[in-house]
């Protein structure tokens, strides 16, 4: 499955700190549990990538008009 393919899989996502000072992204889907631990610096890099992807997706959703705010 590629990143741009739709899926019928539903999942729960939780994000929070661990008692060891890590940031955990916890994914639970269809009987599977996937805990992913990152140090704080890695978590900040992931957050930056998420923001960049959200901005790109917003631009695509607006027909490529990157600088024009969408009406809500």
C-alpha positions as CSV (number, residue, x, y, z in Angstrom):
1,X,0.0,0.0,0.0
2,X,1.4,3.4,-0.9
3,X,1.0,6.7,1.0
4,X,-1.5,8.0,-1.6
5,X,-3.9,5.0,-1.6
6,X,-7.2,4.9,0.3
7,X,-7.7,2.2,2.9
8,X,-10.7,0.7,4.7
9,X,-8.6,0.1,7.9
10,X,-9.7,2.1,10.9
11,X,-7.2,2.9,13.6
12,X,-6.9,4.7,16.9
13,X,-4.0,7.0,17.4
14,X,-2.6,8.3,20.7
15,X,0.4,10.6,21.2
16,X,2.0,11.4,24.6
17,X,5.1,11.3,26.7
18,X,6.4,8.2,28.3
19,X,7.8,7.8,31.8
20,X,11.3,7.5,30.3
21,X,11.2,11.0,28.6
22,X,10.3,9.7,25.1
23,X,7.4,10.7,22.9
24,X,5.1,7.7,22.0
25,X,2.9,7.4,19.0
26,X,0.6,4.5,19.7
27,X,-1.4,3.0,16.9
28,X,-4.1,0.4,17.5
29,X,-5.9,-1.2,14.6
30,X,-7.7,-4.6,13.9
31,X,-6.2,-6.4,16.8
32,X,-2.7,-4.9,16.3
33,X,-0.9,-2.6,18.7
34,X,2.1,-0.5,17.5
35,X,3.9,1.6,20.1
36,X,6.5,3.9,18.4
37,X,8.9,5.8,20.7
38,X,10.9,8.8,19.7
39,X,13.3,11.1,21.5
40,X,12.0,14.7,21.8
41,X,14.1,15.9,18.9
42,X,12.8,13.2,16.6
43,X,9.3,14.0,17.7
44,X,9.8,17.7,16.8
45,X,11.1,16.7,13.3
46,X,8.0,14.5,12.8
47,X,5.8,17.4,13.9
48,X,7.4,19.6,11.3
49,X,6.8,17.0,8.6
50,X,3.2,16.7,9.6
51,X,2.8,20.5,9.4
52,X,4.4,20.6,6.0
53,X,2.2,17.7,4.7
54,X,-0.9,19.5,6.1
55,X,0.1,22.7,4.3
56,X,0.7,20.8,1.0
57,X,-2.6,18.9,1.4
58,X,-4.5,22.1,2.1
59,X,-3.0,23.6,-1.0
60,X,-4.1,20.6,-3.1
61,X,-7.6,20.8,-1.6
62,X,-7.8,24.5,-2.5
63,X,-6.9,23.8,-6.1
64,X,-3.3,24.8,-5.7
65,X,-4.0,28.3,-4.5
66,X,-1.4,28.1,-1.8
67,X,-1.5,31.7,-0.5
68,X,-5.3,32.2,-0.5
69,X,-7.1,31.3,2.8
70,X,-10.0,29.0,2.5
71,X,-13.4,30.3,3.7
72,X,-14.9,28.5,6.6
